[in-house]
C-alpha cells in the first residue's frame, strides 16, 4: 500500500476511537446526573414533610391529651451485664431501650412510608418521660454521635431508641453467701404521667439478650430473665411499673480457693499436735497459737468481700466453726498439761502416823492435843485427799484422778483418763469436723 493510503487509514481509526470515548463519557455524565437528581428529590420531599409536621406541633403536650391514655410499647436489648458489686449492692447493665407509641399529629401523606431521623429531631417532638427508679446513675452514649434513633411512619407511629449504661441497685440477700442466688431488677416507669394518662406495656419478645461472651459476670452465672408489670400507688396517683429481673447464681470457685480450702487445711494442721508428745510444750504451744492466728487472718480476709451486714452468712458460719476447732485443739493441750502436772502429786494412801493427835477430822469441834512437828499440814492434806477418794466430796460425773478408778463411790460415774486425752482427740476432732462438713454442704447446696 502507498504511504498516502496508510495515513488515511490511521486517521480514520483515531477519529473513530475518539468518538466512542466521547459517547461513553456522555453516558456516564447522564447516569451521574440522574443518580444525583433522585436523592435531591427525596430530600426535598422529606424536608417538606417535616416542616409541615412541625409547623403547628406542640412538643409540650402528649398525644391524645384529654382523649385517652398514651400507650407506650417498650422493648429492651441487653448488650451486657456486669460487674456485680456485693459491697455496694449494685450491678451495671448496658442496654438499648426502645419505646414505640402513636402520635396522630405526625401523620403525613407521601410516597415515603417511613422517615429515619437522628438525634437532632428527637428534641423537636414529644418524648415519654421514662425514668429508671432503681438506678444510682446512668449515662447515655455520645461517641461518635449520640446513640439515638428516631423513626416516624406515615400513620403516626413513632419509634425512639437510645443506648444506656445504668448502675442499678440490687438488694442482695447474703444469708447463703457464697452459695447465693439473686434476682436483680431493672425498674422503670413514667415520672409525671399517672396510669390514666400514660400506660406502658411490653412488646412481643420485648426483652432479648446478646451473646454472653462479652458479659462481665466474673463471679456469677446468668440463669435467665423475666419481666413483670405492676401498679404503684402514690399520693400523686397510680403509676404503671415495669420490671425486668435478671436471675444470677454465684460461682464458688474463687471463695473455695481463697477461704474454704485454707480454713480446712488450717484445722487439719491443728490436729498434728495430737501426735506430738505431751512433754514437748514449746512445739505444741507454738503450733496451736499459729493456727489460731491463721484462722483470725482468714476470717478478716473473708469479710473484705462482703458488706457489713448484721446477720450471719454461710461463710461466716464455716469460718467460725473452723476457728472453734482450732481453738479447741489449743485448749485440749492446756487441759492435758494441767492434768499431767496434777497427776504428779502424792498418791492417795493411808495417812502416816505423826507426832500429833487429831481427835476428829470431819466436823468440828476439833481438839488438837499437841503439834510436835512441822509436818502437820502436809499430812493433813493427805488425809483430806484420802477422804475425797472415799467418796465423801466427789460429786462430778467424770473423774480425772488415777486413784479414782476403784471404789464403791464410782457407781454411775464414767472414768475418763485425761492422760490419754490425745488418743481421744485423734478420733473425736476429725470425726466431728467431718460430720459438720457433711451437714454444712448438704444443707446449703441441696436443701
PyMOL commands that set and color helices and strands:
alter all, ss='L'
color gray80, all
select helices_A, chain A and resi 3-54+104-106+119-122+212-214+253-275+281-303+314-342+376-389+402-405+408-410+418-446
alter helices_A, ss='H'
color red, helices_A
select strands_A, chain A and resi 70-85+90-102+114-117+130-132+135-140+148-153+157-169+181-190+198-209+220-234+237-250+356-358+368-371+398-399+414-415
alter strands_A, ss='S'
color yellow, strands_A
deselect
rebuild
show_as cartoon
